[in-house]
Amino acid sequence: QQPASVKMGSVQKLAIIWMHGLGDRGSSWREMQGEITLPNVPIKWQFPDAPVAAVTCNDGYRMTSWFDIKDIPVDENAKDYPQDVQVSVDRIHSMIADLEKEGYQSHEIAVGGFSQGGAMAIQAMIRYSKPLAAAICYSGWVLLRNDITSLAQPANKNTPIFWGHGQMDTTVNFSLQGVGVSLLSGLGYPVQHHTYPIPHSSSPQENRDLVAFLTSKLATA
């Protein structure tokens, strides 16, 4: 049975948990607070820092990382680290639960991120047991592709996904957007994807497209 769609007009406020990329910190993304705004819907942002861990692709150097990465560039054959991913999913889910305790309904909470953080946003969304507002993936990829069906919770089968990716990305290969969008769409997830003439980074146009996406999905009945 398909989960019921949330009436988006019922969203009076929004919280966004945003995960940074490998070796970065949440504070690097705080400018999004001024760039991503919605009419009549206040947004509460959270920018957590990933834990510090040894990262294989950087010769074991310790840095902020949501999960280990074996090789850069990340491509279709990238090794997954399920235990690392689970630990980070649990942490993000705990943050969602804390927001619910503050008075946010689950469908007033979105998860998003860049690169490694975008990959985590997709995982956190599909595995959460209550419907979320959206998942936002900037230049990320779908982890554990062969396990998505068993990991996915039915509550978020209708949760909209925004995926932006640079066509010149040679850090997280641009081809991973097509692979991920095809997989998620094939499973019934509503994915809106955009491409940009940029390398592994974000762009002002991407932010404008995200505003339009959120406005369409959340700020109208």
N, C-alpha and C positions, 0 to 999 in steps of 0.2 A: 504494500500500500504506500502510495506517495505521501510524504509529509505535507501538511497544509502550508501554503505560502503565507508568510507574514504580510499583513497589510502595511505597506511601507509608510503610509500616511500617519501611522500610529507612532512613528519615531519622532519624539520631541527633543531628544538629545542623542549624542553619539560619543562613544569612547573609541579611540583607536590605539591599539598596542602596536608599536612599530619596532621591528627588529633590524638592526644594522647588519652590515656585511662583515666578512672575515677581517680581523685585526682592527676593526673600527670601534667606535663607542656611540652610544645612543645620542649623546649631546651633539654629534655631527649633523644630526637630522632635525634639530629643533626649529630650523627655519621653515619647515613644513607647516608649522603652526600658523604662520602668517600667509602662506601660499595656498593652503587647502582650507577654504571656508565655505559654509553652506548657508543659504538664506533661511533664517529663522530656526536653524538647528545648531546650537552650540556644540563644539567638539572639545572633548577632554583628551589630551594626548599623553601617552606614556612611552618613554624611550629607554627600555631596560638595556643594561650592558650584558653581553654574553659572558659566561665564565672564562677564565684564563686556563688554557690547556695546550699541551704540545700538539703541533699540527704537522702531519706527515709531509705535506707538499712543501713545507718550509723547513725541511731537515730537522723536524722536532722542536723548532723554536716555539716558545710559549707565547701565546697571544690570545686575545678574545676570539672565541669560536663557539658557535652553537653545536657543531659536530665536526668530527675530523674530515679532512679532505686529502685524498691520496695524491692527486695530480691536478695541476693547472696547465692548460685550460680544462675546465669541466666539460666532458662530452657525453655522448649517449652511453658509453661504457663505464662511466664513473662508478667507483666502488661506493656502496652505501655502508653506513655505520649505524645499524638499527638501535643499538643501546644508547649511543649518544643522542640520536634523534628522539628517542623515547623520553630521556631525561629532560631535554629542552621542551618537548611537547607538554610534559607534566608541569614544568615551570610556567609556561604560557597559560595553560589551563588554570593553574592556581591564581594567576593574575586576573583571568576572566572571572573566576569565582569571587575574588575580592571585589571586583567592580560590581558584581551582582549584589554582594552584601552592602555596597554603598547605595544601592537603589537603581542601578541600571538593569534593565531586562536584557536577556541574552541577545535578543534581536536588535539591541541598541549598542552592540559591541562589535567592532571590526578588528581583524588582525591583518597586519601588512608588514612588508619589509623589502629590503634591497639585497639581491644576490643570495647569499646564504640565508639571510633573513626572510627573503621572499619565499624560498623553499620551505622554511619553517612555518610561514604563515599558512601555506596550503596544507601542510600536515596538521597544524593545530586546528584548522577549520574542519577538515574532513573527519577528524577524530573526536570532535566535541559532541557531547550527548544532547545539547540543546541548540536550536537554530540561532546562528549568528547573523550579523548584518551583512558582512561581506568579507572576502579575502582579497588582499592586494599584493600582487607579485611584481616587483620591479627587477627585471634581469635575473630571475631565478630559474629554478627547474623543479621537476617533480621527483622527489626521492622515493625509493622503494616502489618503483612502478609496478612490479609484479605482485605486490601485496596490497595495492590500493583497495581492491574490492573487499578484502577481509578486514582492513583497518577502518574503512569508512563507516560512519554512523549515519543512519537514515535521516536524522534530524536536519542535516545540512545538505541534503541532496538538491535542494532548490536555492541554496545560498549563492548569490552572484559573485563571480570572480573577475577581477581586473588584472590583466597581464600586459605590461609594457616591456619592450626589449629593444636594444640597439642592434641595428643590422650589421654594425662593424664590431660587435662584441667578440673578442678572442680570449676572454677570461672565462666567462660562462657562455659557451658557444651559442650563437644565435639560433642554430638548428634546434636547440633544446626547447625553444618556445613552441615550434611546430609540433614536436613530439609530445610535449605536455598538454598543449591545447587539444590536440587530437585525442589523447587518452581521456582527459577530463570530459570533453564534449561527448565522446563516445559512451561515457558512463552516465550521461544525462546532466552534468553540471552546466549551468549557464555561464559561459566564459566570454568576456569581451576582451579581445586582444588588439594591441596597437604596436606598430613598429616605428622606429625613429632612426635617422641617419647619424647615429652616435656610436661610440665604443661602449665599454663597460661603465656606464654612468647613468645619471638621470638627466632629464631636460625640463625646461619650463613648459614645453608643449605637453609633455607627459603629465605634469602636474595639472595643467588645464584640462586634459582629457579625464584625469581622475576626478576632478571637481564635477565635470559633466556627468560622469558615471554615477558618482554618489548622489548628485542632485536627482538624477533620473530614478535611481533605485530606492532612495531613502526619503527624499524631501517632497515627494508627490504621492497622492493617494492612488 
